[in-house]
Amino acid sequence: MTPDLRDLQHEYIFQHVQELTQKHNKLVIAYDFMWDRYRTKLLSKCPELRWILLTVDREILKKRVVRPGHLISPEFALTIADLFESPSFPIMNVDNGQNVEYTVKRILTNVS
């Protein structure tokens, strides 16, 4: 994908997010790998969004992708993790190394 196509793709996503936030009181958007320049642009378009970054220990990440049907290797998962750009604005950080119930509870108690 070229940089111009990536920019166009994100513009479409941003437009759709703006429309959804106008129609719905609450919604969750999951985006597993957004570069910081796109996060910053989306934040400027939708300043009411609350951002949550789920992080996980590298060993846990490797174990999570070693299961039947997973599309990427542990090595590729770590490569992607190494490319991640930290957010340039304040963001809620939640350790996703615990069980699902813990993670959800932590998020809900901080965004309600």
N, C-alpha and C positions, 0 to 999 in steps of 0.2 A: 504494500500500500504506500503510495507516495505521500509526502507531507501535505500536499494540497487536498488529496482525497481524505486524509485523516482530519484535516481542519473542517472540511465539508461534512464529514460524518459527525463530528462533535457539534457543529452548528445545528444539525438536525436533532441531535440528542438534546441540546440546550433548549431549542424551541419546544420540543415535546415536553420536557420537564417544566418549562414555564406554563404551558397549557394545562398540564396535570395539576400543578400547584394552585392554579386558579379554580379548577373544578373540584378538587378534593381537599378536605380539611387535614387529613393525614395520609401520608403515603411513604413508602420506603423505596429507595432506589439503591440497588446493589451494583457497584461497578468495581470489578476486581483489579483493574490496573489503569488508573488515570494519571497522566503526567500532571505535574503541578501547574503548568501554564493553563491547562484546561480546567483544573479545579478552581483556579483563581478567576478565570473568565466566567465559569458557572456561578461562582459566589457573587460576582458583580451583577450578574443578571437576576439572581435569586438570593438576595442577602438573608432571607428568612430561613434558608436551609440550615439544618443542624448536621454537622459532619461527624462521623465516627470512623476511626481507623482501627480495624481489627488487626492485631499483630500476633505472631506466634513464634515460638522458639524454632530454630532451624531443624533440630532433631525431630520435633513433633511434626513440622511441615513435611520432612522426608517420609516419615511413617504414614502420614495421611494420604500421600499419593501412591503408596505401594499397596494397591488393592485392585481386585479384578475390575476391569472396565475403565480404570482411570486413564486419561489420554496422555498424560505427561510423565516423564521419568523424574525421580528424586533430584537428579542433577540439573535437569531443566527447571524444575521448581525453584531450586536455589539460585540459578542464574537469573530468573525473573525477579526473585526477591532482592538480589543484589542491584538490579537496575532501578528499583523503586526509588522515586524522589520523595523525600519528606515534604509534608505540606509547609508552605511558607506563611501560614496563618494559624491561629490557635484552633485546635481540633481535639475532640475527645478521643483518647486512646484506650482501647480495651484489649486486654490479653485474651486471645482466643484459644489459649492452651488448656483451658478448663473444659468442663462438660457444657453442653448446650444450655442447660437450665441456668447455670451460673452466668454465662455470657449474656443471655437474654435479660436476666434480672439486673445485671450491672448496667446494661444499656438503658432499660426502662426506668430505672431509678434516677438516672442522670439526664434523661431527656423529657420526662413528664412535666 
